[in-house]
Amino acid sequence: MSTDKGYKKTVHNFYERQSRVKSWPYFLSLLFIGTTTVWFAFKITEHRPFIPSTFGYWPHMAAVFLFSCYLFYRFHLSRVVTAINEQGVFVKRTPFQKNFTMMLWEDIREIRLVEFKGFTSAKKYSQVFDLGTPNGIELLSRSGRKKYISTRKTDTLPRILARMAPGRFKSTGIGEQMDLKEE
């Protein structure tokens, strides 16, 4: 299962492709980049004629450019693709990871839905696939390592995990209220 095309989407499987949510830090960063760009434009037009060797703001411009590239990668390019089927849990971070990271059911000791608290709870995981969502899947492998995969589909995930891994899924109550609600 090295590509998206190798995964068959059905009602019994779980498939999610998610990108980062654009929240207030994103818009605050855009405001910072916009104001510094306008400030640099005023500084450049202040010198007549403009001579690049006498312009002393090049390191600042390089820092704003690198910060802009990081922001573009973090909010526009990075994505997490998660697939759960009868074989196990498959996850990959695009655009730099070509193949899925495969975690088979026989290698997983416990799986549950947890709330993610950010940097403070990221220390306890050996591998984190996070895109800023508050809920996710915590996998405990047979070797004792914990992995975290963020998800937005907490309403359908408990039912699928209970069916795919009945002995390994530990219910935490996240997402189950919405899934079992009668309509």
C-alpha positions in Angstrom: 0.0 0.0 0.0 2.5 2.6 -1.1 0.1 5.0 -2.8 -3.4 6.4 -2.3 -4.6 4.4 -5.3 -3.7 1.1 -3.6 -6.2 1.6 -0.9 -9.8 0.6 -1.5 -12.3 2.9 0.2 -15.4 1.1 1.5 -18.0 1.7 4.2 -16.2 -0.8 6.5 -12.8 0.9 6.2 -11.7 4.2 7.6 -9.9 6.7 5.3 -9.1 10.3 6.2 -7.1 13.0 4.4 -6.6 16.0 6.6 -4.8 19.3 6.4 -4.0 21.8 9.1 -6.8 24.1 10.3 -6.1 27.7 9.7 -6.6 29.3 13.2 -5.7 32.5 14.9 -1.9 31.9 15.0 -2.0 31.5 11.2 -3.8 34.8 10.7 -1.6 36.6 13.3 1.5 35.3 11.4 0.1 36.6 8.1 -0.5 40.0 9.8 3.1 40.0 11.0 4.4 39.1 7.5 2.2 41.8 5.9 3.3 44.6 8.2 7.0 43.7 7.9 6.7 43.6 4.1 5.1 47.0 4.0 7.7 48.3 6.4 10.5 46.9 4.2 8.9 48.5 1.1 8.9 51.9 2.9 12.6 51.4 3.9 13.6 50.5 0.3 11.8 53.5 -1.2 13.3 55.8 1.4 16.7 55.5 -0.2 16.9 57.4 -3.5 18.5 55.9 -5.5 18.3 52.5 -4.0 21.7 50.9 -3.6 21.6 47.3 -2.4 25.0 47.5 -0.7 24.0 50.3 1.6 20.6 48.7 2.6 21.1 47.3 6.1 17.9 45.3 6.4 18.9 42.1 4.4 19.1 39.8 7.4 15.6 40.9 8.5 14.2 40.3 5.0 15.8 36.8 4.9 14.3 36.0 8.3 10.8 37.1 7.2 11.2 35.1 4.0 12.3 31.9 5.8 9.4 32.4 8.3 7.0 32.7 5.3 8.3 29.5 3.8 7.9 27.7 7.1 4.3 29.0 7.4 3.5 28.0 3.8 4.8 24.4 4.5 3.1 24.1 7.9 -0.4 25.3 6.8 -0.7 24.7 3.1 1.6 21.7 2.1 1.6 19.4 5.1 -1.1 16.8 5.2 -1.8 13.5 7.1 -3.4 10.6 5.4 -4.8 7.9 7.7 -6.3 4.5 6.6 -7.6 1.8 8.8 -8.7 -1.6 7.4 -8.6 -5.3 8.5 -4.8 -5.4 8.2 -4.0 -2.5 10.5 -3.4 1.2 10.7 -1.7 3.0 7.8 -0.5 6.7 8.0 1.7 9.0 6.0 2.7 12.6 6.1 2.7 14.3 2.8 4.5 15.8 0.7 7.8 14.3 1.9 6.7 10.8 2.9 5.9 8.7 -0.1 5.0 5.4 1.5 2.6 4.7 4.3 3.9 3.9 7.8 2.3 0.5 8.5 1.2 -0.7 11.9 -0.4 -4.1 11.7 -3.0 -5.3 14.2 -0.7 -8.0 15.6 1.9 -5.4 16.5 -0.6 -3.2 18.3 -1.3 -3.9 22.0 -3.8 -1.1 22.6 -5.6 1.6 20.6 -7.8 4.3 21.9 -9.1 7.8 21.2 -7.5 10.6 23.3 -7.4 14.3 23.7 -4.2 16.0 22.6 -2.9 18.9 24.7 -0.2 20.1 22.4 3.5 20.2 23.1 3.2 19.0 26.7 1.6 15.7 25.7 3.8 15.3 22.6 6.7 14.3 24.9 5.2 10.9 25.8 4.8 9.7 22.1 7.6 8.3 20.0 6.0 9.4 16.8 3.4 12.2 16.4 1.2 12.8 13.3 -0.5 16.0 14.4 -2.3 18.7 12.5 -3.7 20.8 15.3 -6.9 18.9 16.0 -7.8 18.3 19.7 -8.6 14.6 19.3 -6.7 11.7 17.9 -5.8 8.0 18.0 -3.2 6.7 20.5 -1.5 3.5 19.5 0.5 1.4 22.0 2.7 -1.1 20.3 3.9 -4.4 21.6 7.3 -2.9 22.3 5.8 -0.2 24.5 6.1 2.8 22.2 3.2 5.1 21.8 2.2 6.9 18.6 -0.4 9.6 18.1 -2.4 10.3 14.9 -4.7 13.3 14.8 -8.2 12.9 13.4 -11.3 15.0 12.8 -13.7 12.1 12.3 -14.2 11.2 15.9 -17.9 10.4 15.3 -17.4 7.3 13.1 -14.0 6.2 14.4 -15.1 4.4 17.7 -17.5 2.1 15.8 -14.9 1.2 13.2 -12.1 0.6 15.8 -14.4 -1.6 17.9 -15.2 -3.7 14.8 -11.7 -3.9 13.4 -9.8 -4.4 16.7 -12.3 -5.7 19.3 -9.7 -6.9 21.8 -7.4 -4.0 21.4 -9.8 -1.0 21.4 -10.2 0.7 24.8 -13.2 3.0 25.0 -12.5 6.5 26.4 -15.9 8.0 25.6 -14.6 10.4 22.9 -16.8 10.4 19.9 -19.1 7.7 21.2 -21.9 10.0 22.2 -22.4 11.2 18.7 -22.0 7.8 17.1 -24.6 6.0 19.2 -27.2 8.8 19.1 -30.5 7.8 17.7 -31.8 10.0 14.9 
